[in-house]
Amino acid sequence: MKMLLVQNNNVCNLTSHCFQSVPNVQILRLDRNNIAMIGKHSFTNLAELLLLSLSNNPLRSLDGNCFHNITSTEIIVFLWKINLTDKETNTFDDLNLHGIFTTEYYLCCIVSKKTICTASTPWYFQCTDLLPSKGIFVSFVSFSCVVCAFIFVSVTLHAKNKQLARSFCISIIGININDTLVVLYLVTIWGTNVALMGEFAVQEKIWRSSFLCFLSSTLLNVFKMCAVLLLMLLSVSKLMVVAFPITSKFKRTSFLMKWISTAIVFSITYGVLSTVLIVVTNSRMPTGLCLAFVDPTGTLIFVKVLVWFVAISEVLAVFICIILNTILVYKFNTSQEKVKGNVSKQRSSIGLVLQLLLITLSKILCWFPSDIFFILAIFLDSYPLQLVFYMTGAVLPINSYLMSLVFIIFCIKSYVGASK
């Protein structure tokens, strides 16, 4: 038998050696069945096979050894309208493929470059690992390690500091703990890159639909919102303590903790809802980086809303903090003049101004470039994918390690000043 047509039947699975009774078949058509899984050695020993069609099946699994010992050359495989979720990179290694006709562009990554692959590949998809280059991988790993180290040092110093106000130290520790979320995100991404190295192209859809990807997106959303709220809370609390040094409730640890807890609860709620809305509308994250504010397809309206909301929130937070810090410096100088009677200030406002300036500058360096890029991405049909990776792996953590470095420097300065 040279041709076997098993179309429009109710075939559900193909077991091992199920075609051993027709070893000379050349054309095998299994279109429009209910085949969900193809087991090991299903097509083994079909030495003369030239054409295989599995189109229009709910095919989820394609075993890597199902084409073992097929010696014919120039084989054509049809895989139109299937839904492969479990793919192996060695699936077609035993076939001398001439062409694969499919709608699954991921399959084009696991056939040789000489093989014709008809799938239309989106501009944003690459047959690479999650992190497509060594430089990007190194940036993710190095920045996560640097930020983690700075956070540890900052938390340790502020937890033991007796010279600075306790309420101020708690605010700094709260910011540092929030920065650990971006570390967890970066570690998850480069860890996934290591775990799926060489296989990510065929596992990309599964990864974007996984709980770990959803969790990574949520962590990043919580981090960005909490960073905005804690920055404003830090500016407000410092201003209130300077303006009302005796009566201000922000000097009380319990009062400040309530506001920090409120910011955390709001941020978690925001982060979870953002991820849930994307999952509900799209069933998976838009990109392999699990970013909720990047949609290369340009079809998700909620992503556009989220980008604008985050950008406006961060810009407003920076300008509000600049205003509050300006008032803070004025109040600080005024209080110093009253205490010292305009004779000579033993305490200078230079350190305070420098600290506030560096904190604000770190926010601008991190938030503004990423906000501008993600807003522009909404209006562009395509853009360099490398920029997305460097924005995520290099620009995003800038705020975390710069702020931690500023906090460490001024905390050490307080120790030095107290020892004199």
Secondary structure, DSSP 8 states (H G I E B T S, - for coil): --EEE--SS---EE-TTTTTT-TT--EEE--SS---EE-TTTTTT-TT--EEE--SS---EE-TTTTTT---SSEEEEE-S----B--TTTTTT--EEEEEES-GGGGGSS-TTSEE-----TT--SS-SS-SHHHHHHHHHHHHHHHHHHHHHHHHHHH-SSS-HHHHHHHHHHHHHHHHHHHHHHHHHHHHHHTTTTHHHHHHHHHTSHHHHHHHHHHHHHHHHHHHHHHHHHHHHHHHHHSTTT-GGGSHHHHHHHHHHHHHHHHHHHHHHHHHHHHHHSS-SSTT--TT--TTS--HHHHHHHHHHHHHHHHHHHHHHHHHHHHHHHHHHHHHHHHTTS--SS-SHHHHHHHHHHHHHHHHHHHHHHHHHHHHHH-S---HHHHHHIIIIITTHHHHHHHHHHHHHHHHHHHHHH-
